[in-house]
Amino acid sequence: MNVLYISREYPPETAWGGIATYTADLAEKLADKGHNVTVLAYSPDKEKDELQNNVHVIRTSFLYLYKLYPIRIFSLVRRIVRKQAIDVIEVPEHGAEALVYQRMREKPIVVRLHGPTSYWDSKLTPFQKILDYAEKIQTKEADSITSPSRTLARDVCRRWKLDIRQVKVIPNGINLRKLEETASKYKPTKIGSKYILFFGRLEERKGPHLLADSLPEVFEKIPCLKAVFVGKNGSYQDTTMAHYIITRNWKYRERLVFTGYIPRSDLISIICNSELVVLPSLREPFGYTILESMSLGKCVVASSCGAFQELIEDGRSGFLVKINPKELAEKIIYCLSEVDLQKIGEKAAKKARRFDINSIAERTIKNYAKTIREFQQKR
C-alpha cells in the first residue's frame, strides 16, 4: 500500500508533541512491514526530500501562514499523489491542512483526531474560531475518521454534532521493542535520593501546578523525597511554571529538580529510576506519557480525566485521582507508604503491551483498506 501522511509535526525538526510521535511511530512501522510511506511535513528552515528510517519525508519550508499554507499543501499533495501513486492519505484534524485538497481529492482521506483547536482552548480568538470551523469541515467531509480514544471521539462528536458511529477508535501505538532496548541501557541518574517524576511540557493543561500545590504536604510527610520536573518551561499566571512551582514550595526548594528538555535516552533513565510517576493533566486525548511510564513498569498517579481512564485500571495498573491538589497529595503519600509499587508496575507493563505498535499498525492498515474500497465504490 502507498500511504501519504500530511503532518507539519514530524521528528526531528518539528517534534512538537503527540502528533509528531504518533505519525513517526506509525509511519516507520508501516514501512517496516513493506508499505511505501511518504510524509509531507513542515520545515523551519529549508526544503528537504530524504529517506528517514525507510520513510520518504518531504519537508516544505513555506511560511506557516494559514492564509497561504493550505494552498501550498494542495499543490504539493496533488503532485505527490500522482508521482507516488498514493492509495490513501491521512491527516490530523488539527490545523485542517488538507482542507483545500480534500475538496478536489483524487484519493480517500482519513482524518485522525488529536484534539481540535476548541478542545485545547476554551476562549478562542476570531482566527482560532475560523480555524476550528475549518477543522470541523475537513473532519465532516473525510472518507474515514479515527480517534485514539473513546473519550476524545465522544468529545469531538458532541462539540461538532457528528455521529459517533462515524468514528473508529484505534489507539495510538507505542514501539515497545525500541523502548525496551533503550531501557535496557539505562544508567543511574545524578539526582541521588528517591524522587517522584513529572514529565511533559510545563504548561497549565499538563497540570504541573496541581502537583506543585500538593508537594508541601508530600514533602512534610516523606523526608528526603525529591520531585523532578522534566520538560520545557512554559508560562503560568504572569510568570513561568517553574517559578510558580518553586515559589509554592520555597521551604522545600532544595528538593525540587528541573531538567528542562532532555534527550529521550536520558528521559528513559530518569523514568526507570523514579519511585512514582505523577501526571495530573487537565485534559488529554490519549496520554503517551502514561503509556511510556507503564511500559517501563512504573506505577502512575494520573488525573481521572480524558483518555487516562482508558489506560489505567484504578488501583490495579495505576491510580486515578480527581483534579484536586489535596487528593493528589494523599494519593502520592499512600502510594509511597503503603503500596507495592513493583507489583503495580508489573500489571501496568502487562496492560501497556495491548498498545504495541505492531497490532495498532495492523488495525490501521485494515481501516485504510476498507476506506479505499468504499471510496472506489462511490466513484
ABEGO torsion letter per residue (X at the ends): XBBBBBBABBOAAABABAAAAAAAAAAAAAAAAGBBBBBBBBBAABBBBBBBGGBBBBBBABBBBAAAAAAAAAAAAAAAAAAAGBABBBBBABGGAAAAAAAABABBBBBBBAEBAAAABABBBAAAAAAAAAAAAAAAABABBBBABAAAAAAAAAAAGBBAAABBBBBBBBBAAAAAAAAAABBBBAAEBBBBBBBEBBBAAAGAAAAAAAAAAAAAABBGBBBBBBEBBBBBGGBBAAAAAAAAAAAAAAABBBAEBBBAAAAAAAAAABABBBBBBABBABGAAAAAAAAAGBBBBBBBBEAAAAABBBGAAEBBBBBBAAAAAAAAAAAAAABBAAAAAAAAAAAAAAABAAAAAAAAAAAAAAAAAAAAAAX
